[in-house]
Amino acid sequence: MNISIPVIAGLVILGLLGIGLYALLAVRNLIKIIIALQIMVKGVLVAFILAGRLQGDMVTAQSMALVVIVADTIVAVVGLALAVQIRRHTGKLDTTALTTLRR
Amino acid sequence: MNANTAFTLVIGLPLLGTPIIYLLGRLWARQNGSSSAANPARWLAVLILVATGVFTYFAGVGATADYTGISHDFGGLTLTMDGLGLFLAVTVLALGILVTLFSAQYMQGEVGEEKFYALLTAMIGAIIGLGCATDLFNLWLWFEVMAVTSYFLVAFYRDQKASLEAGWKYLVQSATGSTLVMLGIALAFAATGSLRFDELRLAAASADPLLLAAGALFIIGFGVKTALVPLHTWLPDAHSQAPSGISAMLSGIVIEAGLVAMLRSLGILYATSQVWGYLLLGFGALNLLVGNLMALRQTQVKRLLAYSSLSHVGYMLIGFGMAFTFAMPNGAIGGFFHLFNHALMKGLAFLAAGALLYALYIAKGHHGPLVLDDLNGASKRYPLTAFCFSLAVLALGGLPPLAGFMSKWQIFVSGFETGNTVAILLVIFAALNSVLSLGYYAPIVNRLYRGQPSQTVQEGAKISPWMAAPMVILALAIVLLGVWPSLLTNLTSRAALGLFMLMGG
């Protein structure tokens, strides 16, 4: 198989998404869960840039990637703020603290 | 009034009003202390939303003049209010104004009351924008703004363990879904080189595997927000732990906005594959069954109502599935009609449950969940609230003279019109599920009107007219739409037309 830049980028996308999804399911620490979400979004960012390169429209792709970075940072900030509150009220920083609503 | 100016104001007012509401409320709270009398932020929010409603009327007059709707260029970003966008704006404003009025007493004296009104207004503005987006990336952006504001609102009681947990679950699941939507957008962009609905629709005619994958990602990603069944686990927690006004908004509008986003994105991929319609029908049947079975075993009122939202999303999915699979206009019209009715009915049910929760628990300073046993004999202490609540659950169950029956009927009719055996069996299955749902709605009415009021109910606080008025308005609307369903036909058929034009039919 010919190893070109699109192939490498595709592998990077799949790898980042896979790592993120696995981490999302496997880790229990709240901050690590936010990091897992971030890793998935980074994979998507590479996908946007690859799509722009394939279509020869880097301007649109890069502007979309920048907007995604901003939106995604806001989500991460909200998530970390929630994690801080959870730590304050339960004394723990992992999902085992979150067991009151199980039914 | 010029329709274009009105449209600009419809988009701009709620979003520009948000910081003003917050600043005004914050300054006022700083001068007067948070626990004293009414914070003016609430009245400003109501004012802004009512003004937006008035401008929506003028924009709507322009948007319904022809079939393409009205467009406006916001600095390189084109937004179009077509039938579907107008329908979503009307629905969200109708429920949003009533919820804001209701929350005036419900949220009185809560920490950060002004943030509540600012975020609620921002969420309503984002949903209006979502209906008017004309390209996929913009659709996702409005969707994300709506999601972020609703994260805050779900976890609004930030000193309650349970609502923090609900907010966390909601955030993680919703953010994962939105990441998958982004990946879908990247794939669609890679396949066609454009994200505008009209260009993508033409480019999507071939069965490109990239576009198939993008459609699947849209279903999963928006499906988290729409609460398709295996992806629904955040919903009962978030709906039951949020402040009751927000429960009404989440259940009545936010999950439906996810559905509208999904329909828009699948509509432009309509030519790519036949499978979308079958998927919608399949998820619809699954949602009906799981929602009803889970609701039957709940003991908390708000959790029960949350699970019943799952089954009502199922009815809408069946209606839209009929539209996608068999090109049945009645399916789409009935789906949109049910969407509007569900906003009214579930809004009323959550507001009535919230009024009882407020009177029995929150006014006494604790957040204990409202359980079914608390409803016993509540009609003796709260006759009006009990009446509104029973009207809402009977309408949700689909009893004939009320609004819920009419929209379910239209969806079922569209299934029979197809003449397809599987579609007819599916309709019969949905009708049986409607009967099953009475298995948990009827006991609520029974409890409200029979049985002896418990100690908690007898010592409950008073429900003020400000809380009762929105409930009465919603109850009147449900009865009115039940006996006169053609009132809304103009709006719903234009929404369906907007969807079919997207599909290129």
Interface residues (C-beta under 8 A of the other chain):
Chain A: L17 G20 L24 L30 I33 L37 M40 V41 G43 V44 A47 F48 L50 A51 G52 L54 Q55 G56 D57 T60 A61 M64 V67 V68 A71 I74 V75 V78 G79 L82 A83 Q85 I86 H89 T90 L98 T99 T100 L101 R103
Chain B: F137 L141 E144 A147 V148 Y151 F152 A155 R158 D159 K161 A162 L164 E165 A166 G167 W168 K169 L171 V172 A175 T176 S178 T179 M182 L183 I185 A186 L187 F189 A190 G193 L195 D237 S240 Q241 Q298 R303
